[in-house]
Every structure is written in C-alpha cells, then in structure tokens.
C-alpha cells in the first residue's frame, strides 16, 4: 500500500468521521464507532480502497520492481538492531521481511510476549492495548502483536475493531482477519511438507508439479502462489481441481501468496461477461474459502451467479488450512506445529532428522500460534548444535508474539547463523 501513498488527492476534503477518528487517535484516546452500521461502513470503504490500490500496485510492481525482494523494501525498513535483524548488507540477498526491531523502550512488548507464551492471553491483550496510547502512537509492533493474538484466539470482532483504528492512524489499508489456528482442538503434528512454487504463468505447464503434490504421501502440502502474474482458464481449472481434492481429502494445506493470485484473477472477471470462462471465477471462490473470508466469498459468489445464471458454490469453513506470505525460495521446509508447548523432545528429534544432509534448515512457523518458554529454550539449545556444525537456520513467518519471545531469549544476533523472519502486515 505504500507505493502510491504520495498520490493522495490534496483537493478532496477528508470525511468528517475519519477526521474525528484520527483526532482521537493522535490525542491518545482509543476510537469507538457509534454503531455497528457505521463500523461496517468504515470497514467497507477502507477495504474497497485497499483492494483497488493493491491491484494497481501489483501490476506496477511486476513491471518496475521485478528484481526487488519479495518481502519488504529497504526504504520502509527501520534501522536494524543487533538483537533482532539480519545485517543490512545481507538484507537484500536474503529477502528480509519488513523489520520487526523492538525498541529498547518497549517493556510492554517483552512482558506481553512472556504472558502470552505462558498461556495468559487476556493479560497480554490488556498490556498491549494499554501500550497503544503511548508506544503504539508511533510504533506498529504492538498493533501487529494484537492482530496475531486475536487471530490465534479467534476474536474476529476485536480484530476488526482495532484494524479500523490501525488503518486510520497509520494511513494504510487494514489487514484482513485470517484465523491463525483454525483447528485448535486437533492440532496436527510437525513434519516436512511437500512444497511447490507456481508462477509466473498459471497454465497447463503447472500440471506435472500439481500431480507431484497429489501423489506425495506427505501429510502436509504447501503451495506458494505469490509469483503468479498471469493465468489462463486451463491453468485455473487444474489448480482448482487440486485445491478441491486436497481439501476433500482432509490433508493439511499451507497456502502462501493467495492474495497475490486473487489480485491477478480479479481484473480478469467482470459481472455479466463470460469470456474468461467459469474456471477463474471458481478458483477465486476457492481461494476465498481457503482463506476463510466468508463475506468476500458471498459477494463474489453472487457476482458469479449473476454472470453464469447458475447456483454458486456454498461456503464451508476450511479445516486444516493456513495461509502464509510468499516465500523467496522453493524447497522443502520443516513446519512447526500449531502449539509448541511442554515436552517437545519429539519435535526436536524430528528437526534433527530433517537436518540430515542439509546446509540450511528452514523452519516454517506460518501455523505456529504459540510456543511456551520451556519449548523455546529447548529449541534454542538444539538449534545451537546445528549452527555450531556449520548449518544455517531460519525461522520464517513467525507471528509477532512468538518473534518477540525468541528475540528476548537471544535467538538472533547479527553475527549468528540463526535468523528470525516475522510475517508482515
């Protein structure tokens, strides 16, 4: 969203409600919308604007910035601190996500990370909400931590409420609610995932890679869609078939870069025009379903119904599906479980087995909702053994609560082979 921030129309008077909201935020007072209808109106305006700008940015970025890293940009990245970030000289090569450096004057960040790790989510939430009035006035990290907490604990209404405040205060698009842990009652085991990265063209050439995923015996499948920049009906149909098969089989799925593919598909679709065929429409609906975006699904389903004069598919809450940011490289990863708590000896042994014959260990934390202090300490000791043997270790797509805990434990130093990559908003 930052790419076109300088293009705002100076001549247009801002909405009175938004001005009032922004004034209260800058004064340190949390905003409260007068009614549910007004909250919904503000949310709809923010999302519609964000979606339009995201489409333009995606097209422009493809043409202008093809050589830039997939995650973040140097211009938006604050100065690195020794305890949190990869050295600046190596950042571009390693495609570092947006920085998550923790200023030394943020005790609320460390305290809330410890409380959350110990299972005291309500106390962590209270501390973070209090920090929005001071530290959160100029830093985004406590907001990000709250977003992750609400998604991990299934508090959609609370998430949507602060997302509107965040969007107004920082003049950016609000993040979309994506449950971090959709199946808390039956968390799946950790393990190595079958992984494929698709793009830049989604066409019949993807068939062999998709067939490999279906034929794999791995209980977990990761599909990275972040590099897709164009698609045809046949490619959409093949990907749709595989996604539906994986969902019906109940296999665990990590879908990375789904938003990028949806932004590519939307310009292809126009209500009442059938030239693109049904496959791109149905693929868009499947991606919205897998991302658990029911409201967007229902709106797009109605457009599909009007266009093809058929009954649209119905929404089903996805199970065993998580979303993630696009990865800068392909290759198998070791996915951490949703909950890493208590005795984690079996998890550490599985990581050791994954490490055999590898020079770089990539631990995917996209579905990690919570890691407690004991497990984090044990994991640190085990990973240190691997770095001392000359292996590199990366923990990617960490939620910001877990990242704050690991930084507090001293996981990452600028001269260390172990690096942390939090996901970004």
Residue pairs with C-beta under 8 A, 6 or more apart in sequence:
1 50
1 53
1 54
1 57
1 172
1 173
2 76
2 172
3 57
3 60
3 61
4 53
4 56
4 57
5 171
17 38
17 42
18 42
18 168
21 31
21 33
21 42
21 164
21 165
21 168
22 168
22 169
24 30
24 31
25 31
25 137
25 165
25 168
25 169
26 137
26 169
28 133
28 134
28 137
29 133
30 129
30 132
30 133
30 165
31 164
31 165
31 168
33 39
33 42
33 164
39 160
39 161
39 164
42 164
43 160
43 163
43 164
43 174
46 164
46 167
46 173
46 174
47 173
47 174
47 176
49 173
50 173
50 174
51 266
53 173
54 173
54 259
54 263
55 263
55 266
55 267
58 260
58 263
58 264
61 68
62 229
69 91
69 92
69 95
69 96
69 328
70 95
70 226
70 227
70 326
70 327
70 328
71 95
71 96
71 97
71 98
71 325
71 326
71 328
71 421
71 424
72 95
72 96
72 97
72 98
72 99
72 424
74 91
74 92
76 98
77 91
77 96
77 98
77 99
78 99
78 101
79 101
80 86
80 87
80 88
80 91
80 99
80 101
80 414
81 101
81 102
82 413
82 414
83 102
83 407
83 410
83 412
83 413
84 99
84 100
84 101
84 102
84 407
84 412
84 420
85 91
85 96
85 99
85 100
85 101
85 412
85 414
86 94
86 96
86 414
86 419
87 414
94 328
94 419
95 328
96 421
97 325
97 421
97 422
97 423
97 424
98 424
100 141
100 144
100 400
100 403
100 420
100 422
102 109
102 110
102 141
102 404
102 407
103 135
103 139
105 135
106 131
106 135
106 139
106 141
106 142
108 127
108 128
108 130
108 131
108 135
108 142
109 131
109 135
109 141
109 142
109 145
109 404
110 404
110 408
111 127
112 123
112 124
112 125
112 127
112 128
112 131
112 142
112 145
112 401
112 404
113 124
113 145
113 401
113 402
113 404
113 405
113 408
114 373
114 405
114 408
115 121
115 123
115 124
115 127
116 124
116 149
116 370
116 401
116 405
117 370
117 371
117 372
117 373
117 376
117 401
117 402
117 405
118 372
118 373
119 341
119 370
119 372
121 149
121 152
121 153
124 149
124 401
125 146
125 149
125 150
128 142
128 145
128 146
128 149
129 146
131 142
132 142
132 143
132 146
132 162
132 165
135 142
136 142
136 143
137 169
140 166
140 170
140 425
141 400
141 404
143 162
143 166
143 425
144 400
144 422
144 425
145 400
145 401
145 404
146 162
147 159
147 162
147 163
147 166
147 175
147 400
147 425
148 180
148 399
148 400
148 401
149 155
149 401
150 156
150 158
150 159
150 162
150 177
151 159
151 177
151 178
151 179
151 180
151 181
152 180
152 181
152 369
152 370
152 399
152 401
154 179
154 181
154 184
156 177
156 179
159 177
160 177
163 174
163 175
163 177
164 174
166 172
166 174
166 175
167 173
167 174
175 425
176 291
176 293
178 291
178 292
178 293
178 323
179 292
180 322
180 367
180 369
180 399
181 187
181 338
181 339
181 367
181 369
182 292
182 317
182 318
182 319
182 320
182 321
182 322
183 319
183 320
183 338
184 338
184 339
184 369
187 337
187 338
187 339
188 219
188 220
188 252
188 320
188 337
188 338
189 219
189 337
190 334
190 335
190 336
190 337
190 347
190 350
191 218
191 219
191 220
191 334
191 335
191 350
192 218
192 220
192 332
192 333
192 334
192 335
192 354
193 218
193 220
193 221
193 222
193 254
193 332
193 333
193 334
193 335
193 364
194 212
194 213
194 216
194 218
194 220
194 221
194 222
194 332
195 221
195 222
195 223
195 224
195 330
195 331
195 332
195 333
196 209
196 210
196 212
196 213
196 222
196 223
196 224
196 330
197 224
197 226
197 227
197 327
197 329
197 330
198 206
198 209
198 223
198 224
198 225
198 227
198 228
198 239
199 225
199 226
199 227
199 228
199 229
200 227
200 228
200 229
200 230
201 228
201 229
201 230
201 231
201 232
201 235
202 228
202 230
202 231
202 232
202 235
202 236
202 239
202 261
202 264
203 231
203 232
203 234
203 235
204 234
204 235
204 238
205 235
206 235
206 238
206 239
207 238
210 238
210 239
210 242
213 221
213 223
213 242
213 246
214 242
214 245
214 246
219 251
219 252
220 251
220 252
220 253
220 254
220 335
221 246
221 251
221 252
221 253
221 254
222 253
222 254
222 255
222 256
222 324
222 333
222 335
222 364
223 243
223 253
223 254
223 255
223 256
224 256
224 257
224 326
224 327
224 330
225 255
225 256
225 257
225 258
225 260
225 261
225 326
226 256
226 257
226 260
226 261
226 325
226 326
226 327
227 257
227 260
227 326
228 257
228 260
228 261
228 264
229 264
230 264
231 261
231 264
231 265
231 268
231 280
233 276
233 277
233 279
233 280
234 279
236 265
236 277
236 279
236 280
236 282
236 283
237 279
237 283
239 283
240 279
240 282
240 283
240 286
243 253
243 283
243 286
243 287
243 290
244 286
246 253
247 253
247 290
247 318
247 321
250 319
250 320
251 320
252 320
252 321
253 290
253 320
253 321
253 322
254 321
254 322
254 323
254 324
254 335
254 364
254 366
254 367
255 287
255 290
255 291
255 321
255 322
255 323
255 324
256 323
256 324
256 325
256 326
256 327
256 366
257 324
257 325
257 326
258 287
258 290
258 291
258 323
259 291
260 326
261 287
262 284
262 287
262 288
265 280
265 283
265 284
265 287
266 284
268 276
268 280
269 276
269 280
269 281
269 284
269 303
271 303
271 306
271 307
272 306
272 307
273 307
274 307
274 308
278 304
278 308
281 300
281 303
281 304
281 307
281 308
282 304
282 313
284 300
285 297
285 300
285 301
285 304
285 312
285 313
288 296
288 297
288 300
289 297
289 313
289 315
289 316
289 318
290 318
290 321
290 323
291 323
292 317
292 318
292 321
294 315
294 317
297 315
298 315
301 312
301 313
301 315
302 312
304 310
304 312
305 311
305 312
322 366
322 367
323 366
324 364
324 366
324 397
324 423
325 366
325 397
325 423
325 424
327 333
327 396
331 362
333 362
333 363
333 364
333 396
334 350
334 351
334 354
334 361
334 362
334 363
334 364
335 363
335 364
335 366
335 367
336 347
336 363
336 364
336 365
336 367
336 368
336 371
337 347
337 367
337 368
338 367
338 368
338 369
339 369
339 370
339 371
340 347
340 368
340 370
340 371
340 372
340 375
340 376
340 379
341 370
341 371
341 372
341 374
341 375
342 372
342 374
342 375
344 374
344 375
344 378
344 379
345 378
347 375
347 379
348 378
348 379
348 382
351 361
351 363
351 379
351 382
351 383
352 382
354 361
355 361
355 386
355 391
358 391
359 390
359 391
359 392
360 391
360 392
360 393
360 394
361 383
361 386
361 391
361 392
361 393
361 394
362 394
362 396
363 393
363 394
363 395
363 396
364 396
364 397
365 395
365 396
365 397
365 398
365 399
365 402
366 396
366 397
366 423
368 398
368 399
368 402
369 399
370 401
370 402
371 379
371 402
371 405
371 406
373 405
376 405
376 406
376 409
377 409
380 406
380 409
380 410
380 411
383 393
383 418
384 418
386 393
387 393
387 416
387 417
387 418
390 417
391 417
392 417
392 418
392 419
393 417
393 418
393 419
394 418
394 419
394 420
394 421
395 406
395 411
395 418
395 419
395 420
395 421
396 421
397 421
397 422
397 423
398 406
398 420
398 421
398 422
398 423
399 422
399 423
400 422
400 423
403 420
403 422
406 412
406 420
407 420
411 418
411 420
412 418
412 419
412 420
